[in-house]
Amino acid sequence: MLSEDIMDMIDVLGVYGDVVVIRYDMVLEQFDMMLFYGDCCDASNYYFGK
Protein backbone atom coordinates (compact mmCIF):
# COMPACT_ATOMS: atom_id res chain seq x y z
CA MET A 1 0.00 0.00 0.00
CA LEU A 2 1.41 3.40 -0.99
CA SER A 3 0.39 6.63 0.65
CA GLU A 4 -0.71 9.52 -1.56
CA ASP A 5 2.38 11.61 -0.75
CA ILE A 6 4.70 8.95 -2.24
CA MET A 7 3.13 8.92 -5.72
CA ASP A 8 2.56 12.17 -7.53
CA MET A 9 -0.83 12.04 -9.30
CA ILE A 10 0.50 13.72 -12.44
CA ASP A 11 2.91 10.81 -12.92
CA VAL A 12 0.10 8.33 -13.48
CA LEU A 13 -2.30 10.71 -15.21
CA GLY A 14 0.38 11.97 -17.59
CA VAL A 15 0.92 8.54 -19.10
CA TYR A 16 -1.99 6.51 -20.40
CA GLY A 17 0.39 3.83 -21.53
CA ASP A 18 -0.55 0.83 -23.57
CA VAL A 19 2.58 -1.08 -22.53
CA VAL A 20 3.55 -2.17 -19.00
CA VAL A 21 6.94 -3.70 -18.23
CA ILE A 22 7.47 -5.28 -14.80
CA ARG A 23 10.95 -6.49 -13.85
CA TYR A 24 12.56 -7.92 -10.73
CA ASP A 25 16.17 -7.14 -9.81
CA MET A 26 17.51 -10.13 -7.87
CA VAL A 27 20.59 -8.23 -6.64
CA LEU A 28 18.71 -5.20 -5.28
CA GLU A 29 15.61 -7.28 -4.41
CA GLN A 30 13.25 -4.74 -5.91
CA PHE A 31 10.58 -4.58 -8.58
CA ASP A 32 10.32 -1.84 -11.14
CA MET A 33 7.35 -1.02 -13.32
CA MET A 34 7.45 1.12 -16.45
CA LEU A 35 4.33 2.47 -18.18
CA PHE A 36 4.69 3.86 -21.69
CA TYR A 37 3.20 4.17 -25.15
CA GLY A 38 4.35 1.48 -27.55
CA ASP A 39 4.80 3.98 -30.37
CA CYS A 40 6.00 7.06 -28.48
CA CYS A 41 8.44 8.32 -25.93
CA ASP A 42 6.47 9.32 -22.79
CA ALA A 43 7.05 7.01 -19.79
CA SER A 44 6.69 6.72 -16.02
CA ASN A 45 8.93 4.49 -13.88
CA TYR A 46 8.14 3.16 -10.40
CA TYR A 47 10.44 1.22 -8.08
CA PHE A 48 9.27 -0.98 -5.21
CA GLY A 49 11.73 -2.40 -2.72
CA LYS A 50 12.33 -3.04 0.93
Biopython code that builds the backbone (N, CA, C, O; Angstrom):
import numpy as np
from Bio.PDB.StructureBuilder import StructureBuilder

atoms = [
    (1, "MET", "N", (0.843, -1.187, 0.000)),
    (1, "MET", "CA", (0.000, 0.000, 0.000)),
    (1, "MET", "C", (0.884, 1.245, 0.000)),
    (1, "MET", "O", (1.779, 1.366, 0.836)),
    (2, "LEU", "N", (0.644, 2.164, -0.923)),
    (2, "LEU", "CA", (1.414, 3.397, -0.995)),
    (2, "LEU", "C", (0.550, 4.564, -0.559)),
    (2, "LEU", "O", (-0.616, 4.667, -0.942)),
    (3, "SER", "N", (1.131, 5.440, 0.245)),
    (3, "SER", "CA", (0.391, 6.632, 0.647)),
    (3, "SER", "C", (0.387, 7.640, -0.499)),
    (3, "SER", "O", (1.230, 7.576, -1.394)),
    (4, "GLU", "N", (-0.548, 8.553, -0.466)),
    (4, "GLU", "CA", (-0.707, 9.520, -1.562)),
    (4, "GLU", "C", (0.498, 10.433, -1.717)),
    (4, "GLU", "O", (0.769, 10.897, -2.825)),
    (5, "ASP", "N", (1.234, 10.708, -0.636)),
    (5, "ASP", "CA", (2.375, 11.612, -0.749)),
    (5, "ASP", "C", (3.583, 10.961, -1.429)),
    (5, "ASP", "O", (4.512, 11.665, -1.824)),
    (6, "ILE", "N", (3.590, 9.630, -1.573)),
    (6, "ILE", "CA", (4.697, 8.949, -2.236)),
    (6, "ILE", "C", (4.565, 9.039, -3.755)),
    (6, "ILE", "O", (5.557, 9.254, -4.450)),
    (7, "MET", "N", (3.354, 8.878, -4.271)),
    (7, "MET", "CA", (3.135, 8.918, -5.717)),
    (7, "MET", "C", (2.488, 10.238, -6.107)),
    (7, "MET", "O", (1.443, 10.610, -5.573)),
    (8, "ASP", "N", (3.102, 10.926, -7.021)),
    (8, "ASP", "CA", (2.556, 12.175, -7.532)),
    (8, "ASP", "C", (1.482, 11.840, -8.566)),
    (8, "ASP", "O", (1.745, 11.090, -9.506)),
    (9, "MET", "N", (0.280, 12.385, -8.405)),
    (9, "MET", "CA", (-0.833, 12.045, -9.296)),
    (9, "MET", "C", (-0.521, 12.322, -10.764)),
    (9, "MET", "O", (-0.956, 11.571, -11.638)),
    (10, "ILE", "N", (0.221, 13.383, -11.046)),
    (10, "ILE", "CA", (0.500, 13.722, -12.442)),
    (10, "ILE", "C", (1.321, 12.632, -13.124)),
    (10, "ILE", "O", (1.231, 12.463, -14.340)),
    (11, "ASP", "N", (2.115, 11.895, -12.359)),
    (11, "ASP", "CA", (2.906, 10.805, -12.918)),
    (11, "ASP", "C", (2.024, 9.771, -13.607)),
    (11, "ASP", "O", (2.293, 9.371, -14.740)),
    (12, "VAL", "N", (0.981, 9.346, -12.926)),
    (12, "VAL", "CA", (0.100, 8.325, -13.480)),
    (12, "VAL", "C", (-0.825, 8.923, -14.530)),
    (12, "VAL", "O", (-1.048, 8.312, -15.575)),
    (13, "LEU", "N", (-1.361, 10.093, -14.270)),
    (13, "LEU", "CA", (-2.296, 10.712, -15.209)),
    (13, "LEU", "C", (-1.622, 11.178, -16.484)),
    (13, "LEU", "O", (-2.269, 11.259, -17.528)),
    (14, "GLY", "N", (-0.336, 11.485, -16.421)),
    (14, "GLY", "CA", (0.380, 11.968, -17.592)),
    (14, "GLY", "C", (0.672, 10.883, -18.607)),
    (14, "GLY", "O", (0.960, 11.180, -19.766)),
    (15, "VAL", "N", (0.603, 9.637, -18.191)),
    (15, "VAL", "CA", (0.922, 8.536, -19.102)),
    (15, "VAL", "C", (-0.229, 7.545, -19.106)),
    (15, "VAL", "O", (-0.446, 6.817, -18.137)),
    (16, "TYR", "N", (-0.956, 7.530, -20.198)),
    (16, "TYR", "CA", (-1.987, 6.512, -20.399)),
    (16, "TYR", "C", (-1.371, 5.449, -21.287)),
    (16, "TYR", "O", (-1.769, 5.263, -22.437)),
    (17, "GLY", "N", (-0.401, 4.761, -20.732)),
    (17, "GLY", "CA", (0.390, 3.828, -21.530)),
    (17, "GLY", "C", (-0.387, 2.611, -21.979)),
    (17, "GLY", "O", (-1.336, 2.174, -21.328)),
    (18, "ASP", "N", (0.036, 2.080, -23.099)),
    (18, "ASP", "CA", (-0.550, 0.835, -23.571)),
    (18, "ASP", "C", (0.429, -0.325, -23.406)),
    (18, "ASP", "O", (0.141, -1.450, -23.816)),
    (19, "VAL", "N", (1.595, -0.046, -22.800)),
    (19, "VAL", "CA", (2.583, -1.080, -22.527)),
    (19, "VAL", "C", (3.014, -0.971, -21.067)),
    (19, "VAL", "O", (3.292, 0.122, -20.573)),
    (20, "VAL", "N", (3.065, -2.110, -20.384)),
    (20, "VAL", "CA", (3.546, -2.173, -19.004)),
    (20, "VAL", "C", (4.664, -3.195, -18.939)),
    (20, "VAL", "O", (4.489, -4.336, -19.365)),
    (21, "VAL", "N", (5.813, -2.795, -18.408)),
    (21, "VAL", "CA", (6.941, -3.703, -18.228)),
    (21, "VAL", "C", (7.200, -3.805, -16.725)),
    (21, "VAL", "O", (7.408, -2.797, -16.050)),
    (22, "ILE", "N", (7.183, -5.037, -16.211)),
    (22, "ILE", "CA", (7.471, -5.280, -14.796)),
    (22, "ILE", "C", (8.697, -6.180, -14.733)),
    (22, "ILE", "O", (8.733, -7.249, -15.342)),
    (23, "ARG", "N", (9.708, -5.725, -13.978)),
    (23, "ARG", "CA", (10.946, -6.492, -13.852)),
    (23, "ARG", "C", (11.299, -6.659, -12.378)),
    (23, "ARG", "O", (10.874, -5.871, -11.533)),
    (24, "TYR", "N", (12.077, -7.686, -12.084)),
    (24, "TYR", "CA", (12.560, -7.921, -10.728)),
    (24, "TYR", "C", (14.078, -7.988, -10.753)),
    (24, "TYR", "O", (14.660, -8.777, -11.498)),
    (25, "ASP", "N", (14.720, -7.154, -9.933)),
    (25, "ASP", "CA", (16.175, -7.137, -9.814)),
    (25, "ASP", "C", (16.554, -8.029, -8.641)),
    (25, "ASP", "O", (16.292, -7.680, -7.490)),
    (26, "MET", "N", (17.170, -9.179, -8.919)),
    (26, "MET", "CA", (17.509, -10.131, -7.867)),
    (26, "MET", "C", (18.618, -9.620, -6.954)),
    (26, "MET", "O", (18.674, -10.003, -5.785)),
    (27, "VAL", "N", (19.498, -8.767, -7.459)),
    (27, "VAL", "CA", (20.589, -8.227, -6.643)),
    (27, "VAL", "C", (20.051, -7.197, -5.653)),
    (27, "VAL", "O", (20.357, -7.263, -4.462)),
    (28, "LEU", "N", (19.257, -6.252, -6.135)),
    (28, "LEU", "CA", (18.706, -5.201, -5.276)),
    (28, "LEU", "C", (17.431, -5.627, -4.560)),
    (28, "LEU", "O", (16.959, -4.934, -3.658)),
    (29, "GLU", "N", (16.872, -6.770, -4.963)),
    (29, "GLU", "CA", (15.615, -7.281, -4.413)),
    (29, "GLU", "C", (14.511, -6.238, -4.491)),
    (29, "GLU", "O", (13.863, -5.916, -3.495)),
    (30, "GLN", "N", (14.314, -5.719, -5.693)),
    (30, "GLN", "CA", (13.253, -4.741, -5.905)),
    (30, "GLN", "C", (12.593, -4.957, -7.260)),
    (30, "GLN", "O", (13.206, -5.467, -8.199)),
    (31, "PHE", "N", (11.329, -4.556, -7.336)),
    (31, "PHE", "CA", (10.576, -4.575, -8.581)),
    (31, "PHE", "C", (10.617, -3.187, -9.189)),
    (31, "PHE", "O", (10.690, -2.188, -8.473)),
    (32, "ASP", "N", (10.571, -3.126, -10.496)),
    (32, "ASP", "CA", (10.323, -1.844, -11.141)),
    (32, "ASP", "C", (9.248, -2.033, -12.200)),
    (32, "ASP", "O", (9.151, -3.078, -12.843)),
    (33, "MET", "N", (8.452, -0.995, -12.360)),
    (33, "MET", "CA", (7.354, -1.015, -13.320)),
    (33, "MET", "C", (7.471, 0.212, -14.200)),
    (33, "MET", "O", (7.638, 1.325, -13.701)),
    (34, "MET", "N", (7.386, 0.016, -15.500)),
    (34, "MET", "CA", (7.448, 1.119, -16.447)),
    (34, "MET", "C", (6.173, 1.118, -17.277)),
    (34, "MET", "O", (5.788, 0.092, -17.839)),
    (35, "LEU", "N", (5.518, 2.279, -17.350)),
    (35, "LEU", "CA", (4.328, 2.468, -18.177)),
    (35, "LEU", "C", (4.708, 3.391, -19.328)),
    (35, "LEU", "O", (5.300, 4.448, -19.108)),
    (36, "PHE", "N", (4.371, 2.997, -20.553)),
    (36, "PHE", "CA", (4.693, 3.860, -21.686)),
    (36, "PHE", "C", (3.827, 3.519, -22.890)),
    (36, "PHE", "O", (3.153, 2.489, -22.926)),
    (37, "TYR", "N", (3.865, 4.410, -23.870)),
    (37, "TYR", "CA", (3.201, 4.168, -25.149)),
    (37, "TYR", "C", (4.114, 3.312, -26.008)),
    (37, "TYR", "O", (5.323, 3.540, -26.041)),
    (38, "GLY", "N", (3.561, 2.340, -26.695)),
    (38, "GLY", "CA", (4.351, 1.476, -27.549)),
    (38, "GLY", "C", (4.947, 2.190, -28.744)),
    (38, "GLY", "O", (5.973, 1.759, -29.270)),
    (39, "ASP", "N", (4.326, 3.274, -29.183)),
    (39, "ASP", "CA", (4.803, 3.976, -30.373)),
    (39, "ASP", "C", (5.261, 5.408, -30.079)),
    (39, "ASP", "O", (5.304, 6.247, -30.979)),
    (40, "CYS", "N", (5.601, 5.680, -28.821)),
    (40, "CYS", "CA", (5.997, 7.056, -28.481)),
    (40, "CYS", "C", (7.107, 7.048, -27.437)),
    (40, "CYS", "O", (7.788, 6.040, -27.246)),
    (41, "CYS", "N", (7.274, 8.129, -26.797)),
    (41, "CYS", "CA", (8.438, 8.322, -25.933)),
    (41, "CYS", "C", (8.094, 8.690, -24.482)),
    (41, "CYS", "O", (9.007, 8.766, -23.660)),
    (42, "ASP", "N", (6.855, 8.914, -24.140)),
    (42, "ASP", "CA", (6.472, 9.316, -22.788)),
    (42, "ASP", "C", (6.432, 8.087, -21.886)),
    (42, "ASP", "O", (5.885, 7.056, -22.277)),
    (43, "ALA", "N", (7.009, 8.182, -20.674)),
    (43, "ALA", "CA", (7.051, 7.014, -19.790)),
    (43, "ALA", "C", (7.067, 7.443, -18.331)),
    (43, "ALA", "O", (7.504, 8.544, -17.998)),
    (44, "SER", "N", (6.586, 6.561, -17.471)),
    (44, "SER", "CA", (6.689, 6.724, -16.015)),
    (44, "SER", "C", (7.306, 5.457, -15.450)),
    (44, "SER", "O", (6.942, 4.349, -15.844)),
    (45, "ASN", "N", (8.249, 5.628, -14.518)),
    (45, "ASN", "CA", (8.925, 4.492, -13.884)),
    (45, "ASN", "C", (8.642, 4.508, -12.390)),
    (45, "ASN", "O", (8.643, 5.562, -11.755)),
    (46, "TYR", "N", (8.398, 3.315, -11.835)),
    (46, "TYR", "CA", (8.139, 3.159, -10.397)),
    (46, "TYR", "C", (9.012, 2.026, -9.879)),
    (46, "TYR", "O", (9.176, 1.001, -10.542)),
    (47, "TYR", "N", (9.566, 2.218, -8.698)),
    (47, "TYR", "CA", (10.439, 1.220, -8.081)),
    (47, "TYR", "C", (9.874, 0.840, -6.734)),
    (47, "TYR", "O", (9.495, 1.707, -5.947)),
    (48, "PHE", "N", (9.815, -0.463, -6.461)),
    (48, "PHE", "CA", (9.266, -0.979, -5.211)),
    (48, "PHE", "C", (10.299, -1.910, -4.589)),
    (48, "PHE", "O", (10.667, -2.925, -5.180)),
    (49, "GLY", "N", (10.757, -1.562, -3.408)),
    (49, "GLY", "CA", (11.730, -2.396, -2.722)),
    (49, "GLY", "C", (11.575, -2.299, -1.225)),
    (49, "GLY", "O", (10.739, -1.547, -0.723)),
    (50, "LYS", "N", (12.371, -3.050, -0.523)),
    (50, "LYS", "CA", (12.329, -3.036, 0.931)),
    (50, "LYS", "C", (13.133, -1.893, 1.472)),
    (50, "LYS", "O", (13.216, -1.717, 2.687)),
]
sb = StructureBuilder()
sb.init_structure("model")
sb.init_model(0)
sb.init_chain("A")
sb.init_seg("    ")
for serial, (resi, resn, name, xyz) in enumerate(atoms, 1):
    if name == "N":
        sb.init_residue(resn, " ", resi, " ")
    sb.init_atom(name, np.array(xyz, "f"), 0.0, 1.0, " ", f" {name:<3s}", serial, name[0])
structure = sb.get_structure()
